[in-house]
Amino acid sequence: MTYTSPTLDSRIHIPIPEGGEKVLLHSCCAPCSGEVMEAMVKSGLNITIYFYNPNIHPKKEYEIRKEENIRFAEKMGIPIIDADYDTENWFARVKGMEMEPERGIRCTECFDMRFERTALYAHEHGFKTFVSCLGISRWKDMEQINGCGHRAAARYPDVKYWDYNWRKGGGGARMIEISKREEFYQQEYCGCIYSLRDTNAWRTSQSREKIKLGEKYYKIDGAKE
């Protein structure tokens, strides 16, 4: 069965990357990857999703985000690779950076780790190109993400990182539209334990409740909770 979406016709046609139509997509979550997946399907790309995010904490949050991504990938008929949740290695990589702010060196190390594994999988399984949906979020530094992607790809002469700007042409708005249509889980922090800590600290300073895991979902405007 061919997947169809009401948003596909409104999406600009994206170019075929240098390495051809077969692309490995590193995905962090369903809300960020939904628009990217639909855009790539519209453009005829042959994609496989690689879910490798050992930064996400706690395990409950990780499982929710992963299952949402699997659900949408299966709906679209796109294969998804469920990689290791090797949190010990992640904590070792960011040791000493616990108090760094978001978009700082801890995030660079985190992106490096995830993209290095993605590039390795691409190299070992015949993908000439890999890409990430991380840059579609307005909360992320696109230059930081792309730098990590190119650095990871440089390890292998047969792999390229595709630094396409998924925000352009209304990509960011469609990301929210798709998230509401699919009623994706709405995560309220980047993902790591330090992001959760800092977000809750800010909420407390604003007299707001702390984040409640697994409770908030996107809804169509006007829909009842």
N, CA, C and O of each residue as an XYZ file, in Angstrom:
900
protein
N       0.839     -1.195      0.000
C       0.000      0.000      0.000
C       0.873      1.243      0.000
O       1.819      1.325      0.783
N       0.582      2.199     -0.849
C       1.363      3.427     -0.936
C       0.842      4.437      0.075
O      -0.361      4.682      0.157
N       1.751      5.019      0.841
C       1.359      6.009      1.837
C       1.019      7.325      1.164
O       1.764      7.797      0.304
N      -0.101      7.923      1.549
C      -0.483      9.237      1.029
C      -0.758     10.166      2.195
O      -1.219      9.735      3.252
N      -0.475     11.425      2.001
C      -0.663     12.409      3.059
C      -1.213     13.693      2.473
O      -0.816     14.079      1.373
N      -2.120     14.372      3.176
C      -2.647     15.639      2.677
C      -1.610     16.736      2.617
O      -1.838     17.759      1.972
N      -0.466     16.553      3.276
C       0.558     17.594      3.261
C       1.576     17.412      2.139
O       2.369     18.317      1.877
N       1.566     16.269      1.479
C       2.607     15.994      0.492
C       2.576     16.971     -0.682
O       3.629     17.409     -1.145
N       1.401     17.312     -1.162
C       1.311     18.177     -2.324
C       1.788     19.592     -2.036
O       2.188     20.313     -2.950
N       1.749     19.993     -0.770
C       2.163     21.350     -0.419
C       3.658     21.446     -0.135
O       4.179     22.541      0.076
N       4.346     20.319     -0.129
C       5.775     20.299      0.193
C       6.594     20.555     -1.061
O       6.319     19.977     -2.113
N       7.605     21.424     -0.958
C       8.469     21.659     -2.104
C       9.215     20.381     -2.437
O       9.480     19.558     -1.560
N       9.549     20.221     -3.698
C      10.279     19.031     -4.124
C      11.743     19.207     -3.753
O      12.378     20.181     -4.157
N      12.271     18.277     -2.992
C      13.663     18.387     -2.558
C      14.568     17.697     -3.565
O      14.136     16.775     -4.257
N      15.807     18.129     -3.653
C      16.723     17.546     -4.637
C      17.210     16.163     -4.232
O      17.170     15.796     -3.058
N      17.668     15.403     -5.218
C      18.301     14.117     -4.933
C      19.724     14.400     -4.455
O      20.465     15.109     -5.135
N      20.123     13.863     -3.299
C      21.481     14.141     -2.811
C      22.548     13.543     -3.726
O      22.259     12.698     -4.574
N      23.751     13.987     -3.541
C      24.881     13.585     -4.388
C      25.063     12.074     -4.455
O      25.430     11.541     -5.502
N      24.810     11.385     -3.355
C      25.037      9.935     -3.309
C      23.934      9.103     -3.920
O      24.040      7.877     -3.960
N      22.870      9.743     -4.401
C      21.782      8.993     -5.017
C      20.543      8.915     -4.140
O      20.449      9.610     -3.128
N      19.595      8.072     -4.525
C      18.283      8.031     -3.880
C      18.254      7.248     -2.566
O      17.331      7.425     -1.772
N      19.235      6.396     -2.323
C      19.254      5.596     -1.098
C      19.893      6.403      0.033
O      21.077      6.736     -0.018
N      19.089      6.713      1.055
C      19.548      7.606      2.118
C      19.233      7.015      3.493
O      18.152      6.468      3.712
N      20.186      7.131      4.410
C      19.985      6.723      5.801
C      19.632      7.976      6.604
O      20.407      8.932      6.642
N      18.472      7.968      7.237
C      17.996      9.117      8.003
C      18.162      8.873      9.494
O      17.504      8.001     10.062
N      19.048      9.648     10.133
C      19.134      9.592     11.582
C      17.945     10.368     12.141
O      17.760     11.546     11.836
N      17.146      9.696     12.961
C      15.967     10.333     13.541
C      16.071     10.376     15.054
O      16.476      9.406     15.694
N      15.697     11.520     15.613
C      15.714     11.684     17.068
C      14.334     11.465     17.672
O      14.214     11.107     18.843
N      13.285     11.682     16.865
C      11.919     11.566     17.361
C      10.947     11.721     16.197
O      11.327     12.170     15.115
N       9.691     11.347     16.427
C       8.684     11.437     15.378
C       8.342     12.877     14.998
O       8.245     13.160     13.803
N       8.152     13.815     15.952
C       7.827     15.181     15.551
C       8.863     15.819     14.621
O       8.499     16.488     13.654
N      10.146     15.614     14.910
C      11.184     16.206     14.058
C      11.317     15.483     12.721
O      11.623     16.112     11.708
N      11.092     14.185     12.708
C      11.311     13.427     11.473
C      10.086     13.323     10.589
O      10.216     12.981      9.413
N       8.889     13.606     11.112
C       7.672     13.436     10.326
C       7.677     14.195      9.023
O       7.399     13.623      7.968
N       7.991     15.484      9.081
C       8.039     16.310      7.875
C       9.159     15.863      6.946
O       8.981     15.818      5.729
N      10.308     15.536      7.517
C      11.449     15.078      6.723
C      11.110     13.784      5.984
O      11.428     13.641      4.803
N      10.472     12.850      6.669
C      10.085     11.586      6.065
C       9.109     11.805      4.909
O       9.267     11.230      3.832
N       8.103     12.641      5.147
C       7.110     12.884      4.102
C       7.732     13.584      2.895
O       7.400     13.260      1.754
N       8.632     14.541      3.136
C       9.291     15.247      2.043
C      10.148     14.304      1.206
O      10.181     14.402     -0.021
N      10.835     13.398      1.879
C      11.699     12.455      1.174
C      10.881     11.447      0.383
O      11.259     11.065     -0.725
N       9.754     11.015      0.953
C       8.871     10.098      0.233
C       8.334     10.772     -1.034
O       8.310     10.162     -2.103
N       7.906     12.020     -0.909
C       7.373     12.750     -2.055
C       8.405     12.845     -3.171
O       8.063     12.789     -4.352
N       9.658     12.989     -2.790
C      10.720     13.167     -3.776
C      11.284     11.854     -4.302
O      12.236     11.851     -5.082
N      10.699     10.744     -3.876
C      11.093      9.448     -4.424
C      12.361      8.866     -3.850
O      12.966      7.986     -4.462
N      12.783      9.339     -2.677
C      14.001      8.802     -2.069
C      13.721      7.478     -1.371
O      12.641      7.269     -0.819
N      14.689      6.606     -1.403
C      14.611      5.302     -0.758
C      15.286      5.424      0.610
O      16.512      5.366      0.710
N      14.486      5.592      1.652
C      15.067      5.914      2.952
C      14.899      4.785      3.967
O      13.941      4.012      3.931
N      15.858      4.728      4.858
C      15.807      3.861      6.030
C      16.095      4.751      7.229
O      16.987      5.598      7.181
N      15.338      4.559      8.303
C      15.526      5.364      9.510
C      16.488      4.658     10.451
O      16.414      3.445     10.646
N      17.386      5.437     11.027
C      18.329      4.913     12.005
C      18.056      5.621     13.323
O      18.335      6.812     13.458
N      17.517      4.901     14.289
C      17.182      5.491     15.585
C      18.276      5.151     16.584
O      18.321      4.049     17.130
N      19.149      6.107     16.810
C      20.242      5.923     17.758
C      20.347      7.189     18.607
O      20.895      8.199     18.167
N      19.815      7.122     19.827
C      19.737      8.294     20.696
C      19.941      7.921     22.160
O      19.007      8.009     22.956
N      21.157      7.503     22.522
C      21.421      7.096     23.900
C      21.429      8.258     24.877
O      21.559      8.060     26.085
N      21.288      9.471     24.356
C      21.225     10.659     25.202
C      19.895     10.799     25.922
O      19.827     11.443     26.969
N      18.827     10.201     25.376
C      17.490     10.420     25.916
C      17.350      9.756     27.291
O      17.662      8.579     27.471
N      16.878     10.540     28.238
C      16.761     10.097     29.626
C      15.461     10.630     30.215
O      15.073     11.755     29.899
N      14.774      9.864     31.060
C      15.066      8.488     31.474
C      14.597      7.473     30.443
O      14.154      7.845     29.357
N      14.693      6.188     30.781
C      14.338      5.127     29.835
C      12.875      5.243     29.405
O      12.551      4.951     28.254
N      11.999      5.658     30.297
C      10.582      5.824     29.958
C      10.417      6.806     28.806
O       9.668      6.547     27.864
N      11.109      7.919     28.882
C      11.023      8.930     27.814
C      11.595      8.382     26.522
O      11.038      8.599     25.445
N      12.702      7.673     26.629
C      13.337      7.070     25.452
C      12.375      6.126     24.743
O      12.229      6.188     23.522
N      11.727      5.264     25.491
C      10.823      4.284     24.894
C       9.629      4.947     24.223
O       9.198      4.512     23.155
N       9.091      5.993     24.837
C       7.951      6.699     24.234
C       8.361      7.310     22.903
O       7.656      7.158     21.905
N       9.488      7.997     22.883
C       9.943      8.656     21.645
C      10.247      7.625     20.557
O       9.918      7.824     19.387
N      10.871      6.537     20.954
C      11.210      5.503     19.976
C       9.947      4.869     19.394
O       9.843      4.704     18.179
N       9.002      4.515     20.239
C       7.789      3.851     19.764
C       6.961      4.755     18.863
O       6.335      4.278     17.916
N       6.950      6.053     19.145
C       6.252      6.994     18.265
C       6.895      7.003     16.874
O       6.204      7.043     15.856
N       8.209      6.966     16.853
C       8.927      6.965     15.582
C       8.674      5.669     14.813
O       8.476      5.687     13.598
N       8.683      4.549     15.530
C       8.407      3.256     14.900
C       6.983      3.230     14.341
O       6.759      2.756     13.228
N       6.032      3.736     15.109
C       4.628      3.741     14.665
C       4.463      4.488     13.346
O       3.797      3.998     12.434
N       5.064      5.665     13.241
C       4.902      6.453     12.018
C       5.680      5.846     10.856
O       5.219      5.876      9.715
N       6.855      5.297     11.142
C       7.642      4.661     10.087
C       6.883      3.473      9.502
O       6.856      3.284      8.286
N       6.268      2.675     10.371
C       5.494      1.531      9.889
C       4.286      1.990      9.077
O       3.924      1.350      8.089
N       3.671      3.074      9.478
C       2.534      3.620      8.743
C       2.934      4.029      7.334
O       2.158      3.888      6.389
N       4.156      4.537      7.206
C       4.652      4.982      5.913
C       5.349      3.879      5.127
O       5.706      4.069      3.964
N       5.543      2.731      5.760
C       6.223      1.642      5.085
C       7.715      1.839      4.953
O       8.334      1.359      4.004
N       8.291      2.549      5.909
C       9.729      2.848      5.883
C      10.434      1.983      6.930
O      10.027      1.982      8.092
N      11.482      1.248      6.546
C      12.213      0.435      7.527
C      12.920      1.306      8.551
O      13.412      2.389      8.235
N      12.963      0.818      9.782
C      13.622      1.567     10.852
C      14.575      0.644     11.597
O      14.216     -0.473     11.970
N      15.783      1.122     11.804
C      16.804      0.387     12.531
C      16.810      0.876     13.980
O      17.060      2.053     14.240
N      16.537     -0.017     14.910
C      16.523      0.305     16.328
C      17.905     -0.002     16.896
O      18.223     -1.157     17.181
N      18.717      1.026     17.059
C      20.106      0.843     17.499
C      20.189      0.762     19.025
O      19.178      0.874     19.719
N      21.395      0.569     19.529
C      21.605      0.349     20.949
C      21.283      1.577     21.798
O      21.440      2.719     21.365
N      20.833      1.309     23.002
C      20.619      2.370     23.996
C      21.794      2.321     24.976
O      21.638      2.003     26.155
N      22.980      2.649     24.438
C      24.201      2.512     25.246
C      24.468      3.786     26.053
O      25.353      4.579     25.733
N      23.681      3.945     27.091
C      23.765      5.161     27.901
C      25.109      5.313     28.618
O      25.579      6.432     28.821
N      25.725      4.198     29.001
C      27.008      4.306     29.697
C      28.051      4.992     28.823
O      28.817      5.830     29.301
N      28.077      4.636     27.549
C      29.015      5.283     26.633
C      28.695      6.755     26.468
O      29.602      7.582     26.371
N      27.402      7.093     26.433
C      27.027      8.502     26.290
C      27.484      9.313     27.495
O      28.072     10.383     27.334
N      27.223      8.819     28.691
C      27.645      9.539     29.888
C      29.168      9.676     29.940
O      29.684     10.682     30.426
N      29.882      8.673     29.443
C      31.346      8.754     29.402
C      31.798      9.837     28.428
O      32.768     10.549     28.688
N      31.092      9.958     27.306
C      31.467     10.957     26.291
C      31.274     12.389     26.800
O      32.043     13.279     26.438
N      30.272     12.615     27.621
C      29.971     13.982     28.057
C      30.447     14.265     29.482
O      30.104     15.295     30.064
N      31.236     13.349     30.039
C      31.745     13.551     31.396
C      32.543     14.851     31.484
O      33.391     15.131     30.636
N      32.265     15.629     32.506
C      32.932     16.922     32.688
C      32.201     18.070     32.024
O      32.575     19.230     32.196
N      31.156     17.757     31.263
C      30.390     18.785     30.550
C      28.979     18.925     31.120
O      28.094     19.499     30.485
N      28.786     18.399     32.311
C      27.436     18.340     32.885
C      26.782     19.708     33.046
O      25.558     19.814     32.965
N      27.558     20.739     33.268
C      26.993     22.071     33.514
C      27.030     22.973     32.280
O      26.700     24.156     32.361
N      27.427     22.418     31.155
C      27.450     23.213     29.923
C      26.019     23.512     29.464
O      25.119     22.698     29.671
N      25.809     24.677     28.841
C      24.463     25.021     28.364
C      24.125     24.278     27.076
O      25.009     23.756     26.397
N      22.843     24.237     26.753
C      22.435     23.654     25.477
C      23.026     24.480     24.338
O      23.179     25.697     24.440
N      23.354     23.778     23.247
C      24.054     24.329     22.084
C      25.542     24.517     22.366
O      26.265     25.057     21.528
N      26.004     24.084     23.526
C      27.413     24.191     23.870
C      28.176     22.939     23.492
O      27.732     22.166     22.643
N      29.343     22.735     24.131
C      30.216     21.633     23.736
C      29.635     20.261     24.095
O      29.964     19.260     23.459
N      28.772     20.219     25.114
C      28.154     18.932     25.431
C      27.260     18.470     24.287
O      27.244     17.287     23.948
N      26.521     19.394     23.696
C      25.663     19.043     22.560
C      26.503     18.623     21.359
O      26.141     17.691     20.641
N      27.617     19.306     21.142
C      28.506     18.916     20.047
C      28.987     17.482     20.240
O      28.990     16.695     19.294
N      29.392     17.141     21.460
C      29.857     15.791     21.741
C      28.740     14.777     21.547
O      28.973     13.672     21.057
N      27.538     15.152     21.930
C      26.372     14.276     21.784
C      26.064     14.015     20.307
O      25.842     12.871     19.910
N      26.053     15.076     19.499
C      25.808     14.912     18.065
C      26.918     14.089     17.427
O      26.658     13.228     16.586
N      28.157     14.357     17.834
C      29.287     13.591     17.292
C      29.085     12.095     17.526
O      29.255     11.291     16.610
N      28.727     11.731     18.734
C      28.566     10.320     19.076
C      27.469      9.668     18.236
O      27.661      8.576     17.701
N      26.336     10.326     18.121
C      25.212      9.753     17.391
C      25.481      9.681     15.887
O      25.098      8.716     15.226
N      26.134     10.696     15.361
C      26.421     10.705     13.924
C      27.558      9.759     13.562
O      27.566      9.188     12.471
N      28.507      9.590     14.458
C      29.589      8.637     14.191
C      29.026      7.226     14.016
O      29.447      6.489     13.124
N      28.072      6.856     14.871
C      27.462      5.541     14.758
C      26.604      5.447     13.491
O      26.569      4.407     12.834
N      25.919      6.533     13.158
C      25.096      6.544     11.944
C      25.960      6.403     10.704
O      25.630      5.645      9.792
N      27.074      7.138     10.671
C      27.985      7.069      9.522
C      28.584      5.672      9.387
O      28.762      5.174      8.275
N      28.893      5.045     10.514
C      29.436      3.682     10.488
C      28.409      2.722      9.896
O      28.752      1.881      9.064
N      27.163      2.842     10.316
C      26.119      1.967      9.781
C      25.951      2.204      8.281
O      25.794      1.257      7.511
N      25.986      3.460      7.875
C      25.871      3.779      6.448
C      27.011      3.124      5.667
O      26.786      2.536      4.609
N      28.218      3.226      6.187
C      29.392      2.641      5.547
C      29.281      1.124      5.436
O      29.634      0.545      4.408
N      28.794      0.487      6.482
C      28.734     -0.971      6.511
C      27.556     -1.560      5.737
O      27.539     -2.757      5.448
N      26.564     -0.716      5.396
C      25.357     -1.246      4.767
C      25.025     -0.587      3.422
O      23.880     -0.630      2.971
N      26.019      0.014      2.796
C      25.857      0.481      1.424
C      25.088      1.774      1.234
O      24.585      2.035      0.141
N      24.985      2.596      2.282
C      24.360      3.914      2.142
C      25.456      4.933      1.828
O      26.374      5.122      2.626
N      25.364      5.580      0.685
C      26.366      6.585      0.339
C      26.077      7.927      0.996
O      26.943      8.800      1.056
N      24.849      8.083      1.490
C      24.430      9.346      2.093
C      23.673      9.108      3.385
O      22.832      8.213      3.473
N      23.981      9.927      4.394
C      23.129      9.946      5.580
C      22.766     11.386      5.901
O      23.481     12.319      5.534
N      21.645     11.552      6.591
C      21.118     12.876      6.900
C      20.453     12.794      8.262
O      20.185     11.696      8.750
N      20.183     13.931      8.883
C      19.494     13.948     10.169
C      18.350     14.949     10.135
O      18.398     15.952      9.423
N      17.316     14.652     10.925
C      16.186     15.574     11.040
C      16.401     16.585     12.162
O      15.568     17.472     12.352
N      17.494     16.470     12.907
C      17.720     17.334     14.065
C      17.659     18.820     13.721
O      17.181     19.626     14.520
N      18.140     19.180     12.535
C      18.222     20.595     12.164
C      16.895     21.264     11.888
O      16.850     22.487     11.757
N      15.801     20.503     11.794
C      14.520     21.139     11.498
C      13.987     21.908     12.701
O      13.166     22.812     12.546
N      14.444     21.560     13.883
C      13.980     22.225     15.101
C      14.604     23.611     15.241
O      15.815     23.774     15.095
N      13.773     24.598     15.522
C      14.288     25.966     15.698
C      15.109     26.100     16.971
O      15.786     27.109     17.169
N      15.057     25.102     17.826
C      15.814     25.156     19.073
C      17.251     24.672     18.892
O      18.068     24.772     19.807
N      17.550     24.146     17.702
C      18.880     23.602     17.444
C      19.719     24.571     16.608
O      19.182     25.380     15.851
N      21.034     24.476     16.756
C      21.981     25.250     15.968
C      22.324     24.425     14.730
O      23.023     23.416     14.824
N      21.836     24.853     13.581
C      22.014     24.076     12.360
C      23.485     23.952     11.968
O      23.912     22.898     11.498
N      24.253     25.007     12.154
C      25.682     24.944     11.821
C      26.395     23.935     12.711
O      27.273     23.209     12.246
N      26.031     23.885     13.964
C      26.630     22.926     14.897
C      26.314     21.498     14.452
O      27.200     20.645     14.410
N      25.050     21.245     14.122
C      24.628     19.917     13.691
C      25.330     19.509     12.398
O      25.851     18.399     12.293
N      25.344     20.401     11.422
C      25.974     20.079     10.138
C      27.468     19.845     10.280
O      28.033     18.992      9.595
N      28.113     20.598     11.164
C      29.538     20.386     11.393
C      29.814     18.988     11.923
O      30.771     18.332     11.510
N      28.958     18.536     12.847
C      29.110     17.188     13.396
C      28.840     16.130     12.333
O      29.513     15.100     12.289
N      27.852     16.386     11.477
C      27.530     15.436     10.419
C      28.666     15.276      9.427
O      29.029     14.155      9.070
N      29.226     16.381      8.984
C      30.334     16.321      8.028
C      31.570     15.674      8.653
O      32.298     14.938      7.987
N      31.796     15.951      9.919
C      32.963     15.364     10.604
C      32.813     13.847     10.700
O      33.790     13.121     10.515
N      31.612     13.359     10.983
C      31.385     11.918     11.077
C      31.543     11.252      9.711
O      32.144     10.183      9.602
N      31.004     11.883      8.677
C      31.082     11.310      7.329
C      32.512     11.260      6.821
O      32.857     10.379      6.034
N      33.351     12.197      7.262
C      34.737     12.266      6.801
C      35.560     11.046      7.207
O      36.662     10.846      6.698
N      35.037     10.239      8.111
C      35.731      9.018      8.527
C      35.716      7.951      7.431
O      36.529      7.026      7.448
N      34.782      8.085      6.474
C      34.597      7.046      5.458
C      34.557      7.667      4.062
O      33.725      8.537      3.804
N      35.430      7.242      3.166
C      35.483      7.844      1.826
C      34.239      7.593      0.985
O      34.003      8.289     -0.003
N      33.434      6.591      1.377
C      32.253      6.241      0.585
C      30.957      6.800      1.158
O      29.877      6.453      0.682
N      31.045      7.667      2.183
C      29.842      8.202      2.839
C      29.864      9.725      2.838
O      30.888     10.344      3.126
N      28.718     10.320      2.509
C      28.549     11.765      2.540
C      27.440     12.133      3.516
O      26.464     11.401      3.676
N      27.609     13.285      4.168
C      26.542     13.826      5.005
C      25.793     14.869      4.189
O      26.404     15.763      3.605
N      24.481     14.755      4.151
C      23.637     15.667      3.379
C      23.123     16.762      4.312
O      22.316     16.495      5.202
N      23.590     17.988      4.108
C      23.232     19.085      5.011
C      22.074     19.926      4.472
O      22.121     21.156      4.506
N      21.053     19.261      3.984
C      19.881     19.958      3.456
C      19.179     20.741      4.571
O      19.080     20.268      5.704
N      18.694     21.940      4.238
C      17.994     22.785      5.204
C      16.506     22.429      5.216
O      15.748     22.888      4.362
N      16.094     21.612      6.183
C      14.712     21.145      6.237
C      13.737     22.217      6.703
O      12.524     22.025      6.618
N      14.247     23.338      7.192
C      13.350     24.403      7.655
C      12.785     25.230      6.500
O      11.705     25.808      6.620
N      13.504     25.286      5.395
C      13.081     26.182      4.327
C      11.832     25.673      3.622
O      11.507     24.487      3.680
N      11.139     26.589      2.957
C       9.925     26.220      2.242
C       8.784     25.841      3.156
O       7.882     25.109      2.748
N       8.806     26.328      4.394
C       7.723     26.034      5.330
C       7.852     24.708      6.047
O       6.878     24.212      6.614
N       9.052     24.119      6.031
C       9.250     22.820      6.675
C       8.934     22.827      8.160
O       8.340     21.882      8.678
N       9.331     23.893      8.846
C       9.072     23.974     10.275
C       7.589     23.996     10.601
O       7.143     23.359     11.556
N       6.821     24.740      9.793
C       5.371     24.814     10.014
C       4.712     23.465      9.733
O       3.802     23.048     10.449
N       5.182     22.789      8.684
C       4.610     21.484      8.361
C       4.974     20.441      9.416
O       4.216     19.499      9.647
N       6.108     20.606     10.041
C       6.486     19.708     11.128
C       5.417     19.731     12.225
O       5.020     18.681     12.729
N       4.955     20.928     12.594
C       3.924     21.068     13.611
C       2.585     20.544     13.099
O       1.848     19.887     13.834
N       2.275     20.835     11.842
C       1.022     20.370     11.246
C       0.920     18.846     11.287
O      -0.106     18.286     11.674
N       2.006     18.188     10.879
C       2.016     16.724     10.868
C       1.941     16.174     12.285
O       1.251     15.187     12.538
N       2.653     16.814     13.209
C       2.639     16.359     14.600
C       1.235     16.409     15.185
O       0.835     15.516     15.932
N       0.484     17.463     14.843
C      -0.897     17.579     15.319
C      -1.786     16.538     14.646
O      -2.614     15.902     15.297
N      -1.607     16.373     13.349
C      -2.427     15.414     12.605
C      -2.233     13.994     13.132
O      -3.195     13.235     13.250
N      -0.991     13.640     13.447
C      -0.669     12.298     13.916
C      -0.775     12.161     15.430
O      -0.657     11.062     15.972
N      -1.001     13.293     16.115
C      -1.069     13.321     17.578
C       0.167     12.690     18.205
O       0.076     11.813     19.065
N       1.325     13.162     17.749
C       2.596     12.683     18.280
C       2.759     13.099     19.737
O       2.169     14.078     20.195
N       3.559     12.343     20.437
C       3.957     12.713     21.795
C       4.761     14.006     21.718
O       5.662     14.139     20.890
N       4.430     14.951     22.582
C       5.089     16.260     22.552
C       6.121     16.353     23.669
O       5.800     16.716     24.801
N       7.348     16.025     23.337
C       8.404     16.104     24.349
C       8.687     17.561     24.679
O       8.613     18.436     23.816
N       9.011     17.805     25.935
C       9.135     19.188     26.403
C      10.564     19.572     26.791
O      10.784     20.618     27.401
N      11.516     18.739     26.443
C      12.918     19.078     26.648
C      13.725     18.329     25.597
O      13.213     17.407     24.961
N      14.972     18.716     25.411
C      15.785     18.157     24.335
C      15.872     16.642     24.421
O      15.711     15.944     23.420
N      16.129     16.138     25.626
C      16.205     14.689     25.749
C      17.115     14.189     26.850
O      16.806     13.181     27.486
N      18.224     14.860     27.092
C      19.184     14.330     28.066
C      18.824     14.741     29.494
O      17.995     15.623     29.715
N      19.461     14.086     30.440
C      19.194     14.326     31.853
C      19.511     15.768     32.248
O      18.878     16.326     33.144
N      20.494     16.368     31.574
C      20.889     17.730     31.917
C      19.906     18.741     31.334
O      19.650     19.785     31.933
N      19.369     18.430     30.185
C      18.326     19.267     29.599
C      17.067     19.222     30.464
O      16.429     20.249     30.693
N      16.714     18.030     30.943
C      15.564     17.883     31.824
C      15.776     18.671     33.113
O      14.871     19.356     33.588
N      16.979     18.568     33.673
C      17.325     19.311     34.890
C      17.163     20.812     34.695
O      16.532     21.486     35.509
N      17.738     21.334     33.609
C      17.728     22.774     33.380
C      16.339     23.292     33.031
O      15.959     24.392     33.431
N      15.581     22.491     32.281
C      14.224     22.904     31.933
C      13.347     22.962     33.171
O      12.568     23.899     33.343
N      13.471     21.969     34.025
C      12.682     21.978     35.261
C      13.107     23.103     36.199
O      12.269     23.668     36.902
N      14.385     23.431     36.219
C      14.863     24.548     37.048
C      14.259     25.858     36.565
O      13.851     26.700     37.366
N      14.207     26.023     35.239
C      13.604     27.248     34.685
C      12.113     27.295     34.991
O      11.583     28.347     35.346
N      11.444     26.170     34.858
C      10.008     26.126     35.157
C       9.742     26.481     36.617
O       8.807     27.222     36.922
N      10.560     25.955     37.505
C      10.398     26.263     38.922
C      10.575     27.752     39.175
O       9.850     28.336     39.981
N      11.542     28.376     38.486
C      11.779     29.811     38.652
C      10.615     30.647     38.135
O      10.430     31.794     38.541
N       9.822     30.050     37.220
C       8.665     30.747     36.654
C       7.359     30.305     37.321
O       6.269     30.603     36.833
N       7.484     29.597     38.434
C       6.325     29.087     39.176
C       5.445     28.177     38.320
O       4.220     28.189     38.432
N       6.085     27.401     37.477
C       5.372     26.448     36.637
C       5.649     25.027     37.125
O       6.660     24.771     37.781
N       4.738     24.105     36.797
C       4.933     22.709     37.178
C       6.109     22.103     36.424
O       6.416     22.505     35.302
N       6.757     21.139     37.048
C       7.828     20.421     36.367
C       7.242     19.522     35.285
O       6.048     19.223     35.290
N       8.082     19.101     34.373
C       7.665     18.251     33.262
C       7.113     16.922     33.783
O       7.691     16.295     34.671
N       5.995     16.516     33.215
C       5.410     15.213     33.527
C       5.589     14.322     32.300
O       4.984     14.554     31.253
N       6.413     13.320     32.445
C       6.748     12.463     31.315
C       5.533     11.691     30.817
O       4.719     11.198     31.598
N       5.434     11.601     29.488
C       4.429     10.753     28.866
C       3.004     11.266     28.911
O       2.072     10.490     28.694
N       2.801     12.550     29.185
C       1.439     13.055     29.333
C       0.982     14.025     28.250
O      -0.220     14.152     28.017
N       1.899     14.709     27.584
C       1.498     15.760     26.655
C       1.623     15.286     25.213
O       2.661     14.766     24.805
N       0.536     15.477     24.439
C       0.515     15.083     23.034
C       0.013     16.239     22.178
O      -0.799     17.051     22.622
N       0.507     16.301     20.944
C      -0.001     17.303     20.013
C      -1.464     17.029     19.712
O      -1.894     15.877     19.657
N      -2.227     18.101     19.517
C      -3.634     17.980     19.168
C      -3.974     18.930     18.027
O      -3.376     19.999     17.902
N      -4.932     18.539     17.200
C      -5.445     19.450     16.188
C      -6.033     20.656     16.890
O      -6.707     20.504     17.908
N      -5.795     21.859     16.369
C      -6.311     23.065     16.988
C      -7.822     22.949     17.217
O      -8.582     22.652     16.295
N      -8.237     23.187     18.451
C      -9.654     23.122     18.777
C     -10.108     21.767     19.273
O     -11.228     21.631     19.765
N      -9.254     20.760     19.150
C      -9.637     19.412     19.598
C      -9.638     19.342     21.110
O      -8.844     20.019     21.762
N     -10.519     18.534     21.676
C     -10.571     18.379     23.126
C      -9.457     17.452     23.586
O      -9.062     16.527     22.875
N      -8.964     17.715     24.776
C      -7.937     16.848     25.367
C      -8.547     15.481     25.724
O      -7.846     14.607     26.234
